[in-house]
């Protein structure tokens, strides 16, 4: 069982073994920061361009190689690699920023 990066919600069957769930959905890993990361991912994906979202989806959800990805998108292999790499960098930056903001909000509430 896998979770698409483009899915907004995912509710596993309660009978699903823990090892089959994505790491962030296993029991004991539902910290506030992890929940923030999941929400930030949902938001960050929506800020990617259609081309970036499509490339990430094809690469990770569909499991296409860079060669297959480049053929489907009609771009060179190196361009496909760069598009995916830059998309992931953008996602990482946006997620890290959201987590940083969340930490600061928690600090301010506790002060």
VENUR-V819566 format. One record per backbone hydrogen bond with DSSP energy under -0.5 kcal/mol. NH is the residue of the N-H (numbers start at 1). CO is the residue of the C=O. E is the energy in kcal/mol with one decimal. If there is no record, write none. Layout:
nh: {NH & NH}
co: {CO & CO}
e: {E & E}
This chain:
nh: {4 & 7 & 12 & 16 & 20 & 21 & 21 & 25 & 26 & 26 & 29 & 35 & 36 & 37 & 38 & 39 & 40 & 41 & 42 & 43 & 44 & 45 & 46 & 47 & 47 & 48 & 48 & 53 & 54 & 55 & 56 & 57 & 58 & 59 & 60 & 61 & 61 & 62 & 64 & 69 & 70 & 71 & 72 & 73 & 74 & 75 & 80 & 81 & 82 & 83 & 84 & 85 & 86 & 87 & 88 & 89 & 90 & 91 & 92 & 93 & 94 & 95 & 96 & 97 & 98 & 99 & 100 & 101 & 102 & 103 & 104 & 105 & 106 & 107 & 108 & 109 & 110 & 111}
co: {2 & 4 & 10 & 13 & 17 & 17 & 18 & 22 & 22 & 23 & 26 & 31 & 32 & 33 & 34 & 35 & 36 & 37 & 38 & 39 & 40 & 41 & 42 & 43 & 44 & 44 & 45 & 49 & 50 & 51 & 52 & 53 & 54 & 55 & 56 & 56 & 57 & 57 & 58 & 65 & 66 & 67 & 68 & 69 & 70 & 70 & 76 & 77 & 78 & 79 & 80 & 81 & 82 & 83 & 84 & 85 & 86 & 87 & 88 & 89 & 90 & 91 & 92 & 93 & 94 & 95 & 96 & 97 & 98 & 99 & 100 & 101 & 102 & 103 & 104 & 105 & 106 & 107}
e: {-0.5 & -1.1 & -0.6 & -2.4 & -1.5 & -0.6 & -1.1 & -2.2 & -0.5 & -1.2 & -1.7 & -2.4 & -2.1 & -2.3 & -2.2 & -2.3 & -2.8 & -2.3 & -1.8 & -2.1 & -3.4 & -2.6 & -1.1 & -0.8 & -1.0 & -0.6 & -1.0 & -2.9 & -2.6 & -2.2 & -2.5 & -2.5 & -2.7 & -2.3 & -2.8 & -0.7 & -1.5 & -1.9 & -2.4 & -2.9 & -2.6 & -1.9 & -2.4 & -2.3 & -1.4 & -1.8 & -2.1 & -2.4 & -2.4 & -2.4 & -2.2 & -2.8 & -3.0 & -2.0 & -2.6 & -2.3 & -2.3 & -2.4 & -2.7 & -2.5 & -2.5 & -2.6 & -2.7 & -2.2 & -2.2 & -2.4 & -2.4 & -2.4 & -2.5 & -2.6 & -2.3 & -2.3 & -2.3 & -2.5 & -2.4 & -2.2 & -2.0 & -1.1}
